[in-house]
Amino acid sequence: MTAPGKGFFKSRALDSLEDCLRAFASEERLDKHDAFFCAKCAAHGSATKTMRVHRFPRCLALHIKRFKAHPSAPTTKLTDAVSFPLTDLSLSHIASDACVTPEHLLRYDLYAVSNHTGSLSSGHYTAACKLQTADGQAWFRFDDAAVSRISPKSIPAQDVYMLFYVQRAELELAPTSVFV
């Protein structure tokens, strides 16, 4: 996925979730058309902006930007593959200096994915979820009324629309009595 033309990632391909998160947290120069407005002096001026997270949730939903608007052309769907970790996603690199979340809670494991196939005008959504089974945890694909057991490696990276992660510490507290 290519970042919209600003900052450090202006022309770099973003082919992993980690790259997307680094782009989100990269320093961006604000000037010309998107200059910073100072309410105190009532003037526009150049500035730098950096996104950081102060408090992290137990469950994290990440939306992958799959649509690109063009000023003089129709919006297009982005279908580039974006790789993502199944376990141990670290978010320490986007934590602010004033982050109140303990370091051990900045690590996440994937538990669900929403996929979209098709175009801007039509398409189909499916999901993949990790569930507790009688013989441990397993991944399942949900496609309308059809449910099938899958390998998480079979989740198509070019169709991923949303990723759902849970803090690693929360997994230890998850119920184990739900069986599929």
C-alpha positions, -999 to 999 in steps of 0.1 A, spaced: 0 0 0 14 34 -9 12 62 17 -6 93 6 21 118 -6 35 132 26 63 127 51 90 101 52 69 74 34 59 96 5 71 72 -22 78 40 -3 55 10 -6 39 0 27 38 -38 24 35 -47 61 14 -36 90 46 -25 108 54 -2 78 19 13 80 23 20 117 57 36 112 41 58 85 13 67 109 38 78 135 63 94 112 70 131 114 51 152 89 58 187 78 28 210 77 32 240 54 16 257 23 -19 241 18 -20 223 52 -1 249 73 -7 249 111 -30 277 123 -19 293 156 -50 305 175 -28 327 197 -13 348 169 -41 341 144 -17 331 116 -8 301 95 27 289 97 50 259 91 51 231 118 59 195 122 33 169 134 40 135 150 13 110 160 19 90 191 -4 70 214 -6 78 251 -30 49 262 -34 16 245 -66 -4 245 -70 -41 255 -86 -48 221 -72 -30 191 -90 -27 158 -68 -16 129 -84 -4 96 -63 -9 65 -68 20 40 -80 3 9 -94 33 -11 -75 62 -27 -92 94 -38 -77 112 -68 -84 149 -73 -91 145 -111 -100 108 -114 -124 83 -98 -115 67 -64 -97 34 -67 -95 4 -45 -60 -5 -32 -53 -43 -34 -17 -44 -25 -9 -72 0 -2 -60 35 15 -86 57 6 -87 94 19 -107 124 -3 -133 139 14 -130 172 36 -105 191 27 -72 174 47 -46 193 34 -11 194 62 3 216 76 24 186 43 44 185 40 50 222 45 85 234 71 95 260 41 101 284 25 67 277 7 53 307 4 18 294 30 -6 309 56 -20 284 44 -56 287 9 -44 275 22 -30 242 23 -65 227 -7 -79 208 -19 -111 192 -42 -113 163 -76 -129 169 -98 -118 140 -96 -104 104 -123 -89 82 -117 -93 45 -132 -75 15 -131 -89 -21 -145 -71 -51 -146 -35 -62 -157 -1 -49 -192 -6 -62 -197 -42 -51 -180 -69 -31 -182 -95 -5 -170 -95 32 -157 -126 49 -140 -130 83 -114 -152 99 -114 -157 137 -93 -176 162 -115 -196 185 -111 -221 213 -119 -257 202 -119 -290 221 -83 -296 210 -69 -260 216 -72 -229 195 -79 -229 158 -87 -204 130 -120 -205 112 -132 -187 80 -167 -173 81 -183 -168 46 -220 -162 50 -234 -195 63 -203 -215 55 -178 -220 83 -145 -239 77 -113 -245 97 -83 -228 80 -46 -221 85 -41 -185 94 -15 -183 67 -43 -188 41 -58 -154 50 -53 -133 18 -31 -103 26 -44 -84 -4 -80 -86 9 -74 -77 46 -97 -48 55 -96 -48 93 -73 -65 118 -84 -72 154 -57 -77 181 -59 -83 218 -32 -76 243 -11 -106 251 -18 -103 288 -56 -104 280 -52 -138 262 -42 -154 295 -75 -142 310 -97 -153 280 -124 -179 287 -115 -214 278 -150 -229 279 -162 -218 245 -159 -246 220 -166 -248 183 
